[in-house]
């Protein structure tokens, strides 16, 4: 997926997952965009957009998401033009790169005249510092490449990474100020910035690396330009002076520093006796600087400009590749299924792992689940009901959650009984434990808390306990909400052919919880 398409998609995803009530994008507009995307893709049920469990979204599914997101983005921008500003800033200002290059070139020109005299010291400390700095950078880049190949993604912060992280700094500040006039929009945009910075980290880093190398090359070119400008406009003399070095030691240093430049230009390096005559001593010494300006310029070209331009070219290739084939966050898989749940076949096939706690649903309840969940999450989902978690076995359940279906599930549905009174150390530890495990290990998996009312309704039927049922609902609602989730109440004891099944499905989709992505 291209960068622009992914950016719009993550924006709409953030808005839909934040604005459950349809304040920013009405539900009718979302449904219409879904139908239009499927129609534009061929008009059929888009069965080819499906996926097998564990596989990424197919190209057809990505196209559906991109088409739908683009339509909704245009509608959102029409209502809130501020959103377009956030999107534009999230790309990074193009002028900033040119400004860095121009300032770097000016710095190079300044380095060429650092001593402020008409002398050019062949042991030029600006040149030596620039060469040594670049050689050090090349060594660090090589070490970073080795470290990244061994432990991908664990590199320490570097200047390019810091530049990449700062790219969205202004966007975050702008979004924070937006809370004053639209809290829901600001929350959605904040979520978008976090999602985009995570998804585009590699792309932003590649752009920062390119700018880093171009800036270094510009410093070298500025230094070369400054050297020749000084040589053309003024009569410069080249020589050396040192408190600690003699002519032989200077020759050893010069022979190393200027060896590549000498081979490139064909200008020989003088011997130690000649260099001894160039030593400035009480106004004597030195020679015409033409030879040394050529050697200095060629050295900068060899050690700085050419390597940096090659590295910038490699970074440009990486930017081109990543901007046209952006890596998709795993969270888009369940989002796709949810967005196209109303379109038969579009949502593909995934797994909903139902994990009852201290409650064994009957045959009718299981049948109701197998009808209700696909209606809400997509007709192609497979409902996998696991053995109930025994009361008191919370620690063992959480320890083996991956082996008990969590590792392959796209949605984990925790099923509780309304008849039970929720307890912190039991029900609470299960809900919080699964939530925390998903945040650590399965960021693309969603969590759903289902509370079955059927057993409690049967118990209260004889006493007409409608108020008791409402009170127990409030207890569960507050209990689950305290852990950052929402409780979805369902009656799995009634037939699922009722006219209000769609209401169940909509409520259930609204209760899905997605692990947050850190900024």
ABEGO torsion letter per residue (X at the ends): XBAAAAAAAAAAAAAAAABAAGAABBAAAAAAAAAAAAAAAGGBAGAAABBBBGBBBBAAAAAAAAAAAAAAAAAAAAABAAAAAAAAAAAEBAAAAAAAAAAAAAAAAAAAAAAGBABBBAABAAAAAAAAAAAAAAAAAAAAAAAAAABBGABBBBAAAAAAAAAAAAAAAAAAAAAAABAAAAAAAAAAAAAAAAAAAAAAAAAAAAAAAAAAAAAAAAAAAAAAAAAAABBBBBBBBBAABBAAAAAAAAAAAAAAAAAAAGBBBBBAAAAAAABBBGGBEEBBAAAAAAAAAAAAAAAAAAAAAAAAAAAAAAAAAAAABBBBBAAAAAAAAAAAAABBGAAEBBBBBBBBBGBBBBAAAAAAAAAAAAAAAEAABBBBBBBBBBBGAAAAAAAAAAAAGAAABABBBBBBBAABBBBAABAAAAAAAAAAAAAAABAABBBBBBBBAAAAAAAAAAAGBAAAAAAAAAAAAAAAAAAGBBBBBBBAABBAABAAAAAAAAAAAAABBBBBBBX
